[in-house]
Amino acid sequence: MGQFFAAVFIVLLVVAAIALAKGDEQDANQAAEYAYYSLVISVVLLLAATALEERKEESTVEEREGRRRTVAETQKTGPREA
């Protein structure tokens, strides 16, 4: 989702440049302002996605380590009886 807003940022920045080249300063400023907001949203979403991915990876590593410990303990002591 963050990549979408990054693409919108680029498009709006091009629109702002074209509007400025045509001499329409008010529309150029408005497009640049929307481009800035789009960039901020993009960065926030990408940071959140990165943080969630890192948390997911840490959880997966902890689960694997827990399984390894359980397997190692089972090999040392034998299977548990219910």
PyMOL commands that set and color helices and strands:
alter all, ss='L'
color gray80, all
select helices_A, chain A and resi 2-21+25-77
alter helices_A, ss='H'
color red, helices_A
deselect
rebuild
show_as cartoon
